[in-house]
Amino acid sequence: MRHILALIAVAGILAACGPRPVWVKSGASQQDHTTDSYQCEKDTRQSQYFGGGLVGTLEMADFAKKCMAAKGWRQVTASSAVPSPRAVQLKEAAERFRPCVTEIRNRAIFETIRSRFNDLANGQFSPAQLSDPRHPTPLERQLLTAYFTEFSQCRDRFLVSVSVVSPEIALIMETLRAEVQEVELILSRGSIAWGEGSVRMQLAGDKAVAKIKAIPL
């Protein structure tokens, strides 16, 4: 469902625990990276260049990358033959999260709204789902409320597991949880269309994943 897109995407990142891009600069320290990335993030937020929606988000990401490059940084793929203990623990937490969600989705009671679910493998919605102009029906709203309640158990266990291993990632996900709970509420009220709910979660998930990718494991 819409509200689990970001968590599925995050779980996918944690479960993969493989090579991912990192910023490097000859002679620079971690503090240098922190300072420059903060400044680029600030410049990106203050820029009036970007439009709205997914296109605007992509333009913002490109702007931030160019900002870092202008400061002498370049992205390379960091690989490690032996994952760190922290990475292993995060992977295990993510792998427990997916079956929990799958079991809830497969319950007969949710068959009516099953077509609204995103792809559990990658956390993505189809173009048709992202552009769906229809609002949830009264029956669908009831099922959404029940589904959100059931799903929260999987989500909360996942967040607790992550918080033990990486407080930095947990903080990002707690912020994300607040955002998605707001969408849960208005979607279950039928105040927004299915497509709009999907887009909001897509953007929130992309933002959270980008931040998590920048955290060393």
Sequence and secondary structure as in RCSB ss.txt:
>XXXX:A:sequence
MRHILALIAVAGILAACGPRPVWVKSGASQQDHTTDSYQCEKDTRQSQYFGGGLVGTLEMADFAKKCMAAKGWRQ
VTASSAVPSPRAVQLKEAAERFRPCVTEIRNRAIFETIRSRFNDLANGQFSPAQLSDPRHPTPLERQLLTAYFTE
FSQCRDRFLVSVSVVSPEIALIMETLRAEVQEVELILSRGSIAWGEGSVRMQLAGDKAVAKIKAIPL
>XXXX:A:secstr
 GGGHHHHHHHHHHHH   EEEEE TT  HHHHHHHHHHHHHHHHH     SHHHHHHHHHHHHHHHHHHTT EE
EEE  SS  HHHHHHHHHHHHHHHHHHHHHTSGGGGGGGGG   TTT    HHHHT      HHHHHHHHHHHHH
HHHHHHHHHHHHHHH HHHHHHHHHHHHHHHHHHHHHHTT S HHHHHHHHHHHHHHHHHHHHTS  
